[in-house]
């Protein structure tokens, strides 16, 4: 199992703890990312990738912006939860 997958799995655990639906997806081409959905507003969703080969390694938003260092998946999950929060939450 590669580092990217392990980092993404840790992020899934943190996202689950915040009440979000998250899972690691591996495409046929080998690309791996976390698909996150707010179960209270399913139109609020995001794909998060990981680039462990960079120093330091980071999680990345789907639009290509660096989000958070992988050594702090809880901090990354907090950012994702904030972005996917419904107005009424």
C-alpha positions as CSV (number, residue, x, y, z in Angstrom):
1,X,0.0,0.0,0.0
2,X,1.4,3.4,-1.0
3,X,1.9,6.4,1.3
4,X,-0.9,8.3,-0.5
5,X,-3.5,5.7,0.3
6,X,-2.5,5.5,4.0
7,X,-2.7,9.3,4.3
8,X,-6.1,9.3,2.7
9,X,-7.3,6.5,4.9
10,X,-6.4,8.6,8.0
11,X,-8.2,11.5,6.6
12,X,-11.3,9.3,6.0
13,X,-11.3,8.4,9.7
14,X,-11.2,12.0,10.7
15,X,-13.9,13.0,8.3
16,X,-16.1,10.1,9.5
17,X,-15.6,11.4,13.1
18,X,-17.1,14.7,12.0
19,X,-20.2,13.1,10.6
20,X,-19.2,13.4,6.9
21,X,-19.4,10.4,4.5
22,X,-16.0,9.7,3.1
23,X,-14.2,6.9,1.3
24,X,-11.0,6.4,-0.6
25,X,-11.5,5.9,-4.3
26,X,-8.9,4.4,-6.6
27,X,-9.6,4.8,-10.3
28,X,-8.6,2.3,-13.0
29,X,-5.8,4.6,-14.0
30,X,-4.4,4.4,-10.4
31,X,-5.4,7.9,-9.3
32,X,-6.4,7.8,-5.6
33,X,-8.6,10.4,-3.8
34,X,-11.1,10.8,-1.0
35,X,-14.7,11.5,-2.0
36,X,-16.4,13.4,0.8
37,X,-20.1,14.2,1.0
38,X,-22.1,16.1,3.6
39,X,-25.0,13.6,4.4
40,X,-27.2,16.6,5.4
41,X,-26.7,18.3,2.1
42,X,-25.6,15.8,-0.5
43,X,-24.9,18.5,-3.1
44,X,-22.0,19.6,-0.9
45,X,-19.2,17.3,-1.8
46,X,-15.5,17.4,-2.5
47,X,-12.6,15.2,-3.7
48,X,-9.3,15.5,-1.8
49,X,-6.0,14.2,-3.1
50,X,-2.7,13.6,-1.6
51,X,0.8,14.2,-2.9
52,X,3.2,12.4,-0.5
53,X,6.2,12.8,-2.7
54,X,6.3,16.5,-2.0
55,X,8.2,17.7,1.0
56,X,6.3,18.3,3.1
57,X,3.5,16.2,1.9
58,X,0.1,17.9,1.5
59,X,-3.6,17.2,1.0
60,X,-5.0,19.1,-2.0
61,X,-8.4,20.4,-2.9
62,X,-10.0,19.2,-6.1
63,X,-9.3,22.6,-7.8
64,X,-5.5,22.1,-7.3
65,X,-5.0,24.3,-4.3
66,X,-2.8,23.0,-1.4
67,X,-5.0,22.4,1.7
68,X,-3.1,21.0,4.7
69,X,-0.1,18.9,5.6
70,X,-0.7,15.2,5.8
71,X,0.9,14.8,9.2
72,X,-2.3,16.5,10.6
73,X,-5.3,14.8,9.2
74,X,-7.5,16.2,11.9
75,X,-6.7,19.7,10.9
76,X,-7.4,18.8,7.2
77,X,-10.7,17.2,8.2
78,X,-11.7,20.4,10.1
79,X,-11.1,22.5,6.9
80,X,-13.1,20.1,4.7
81,X,-15.9,20.0,7.3
82,X,-16.0,23.8,7.3
83,X,-16.2,24.0,3.5
84,X,-18.9,21.4,3.3
85,X,-21.0,22.7,6.1
86,X,-24.6,23.5,5.2
87,X,-25.9,27.0,6.2
88,X,-28.2,25.5,8.8
89,X,-25.5,23.4,10.5
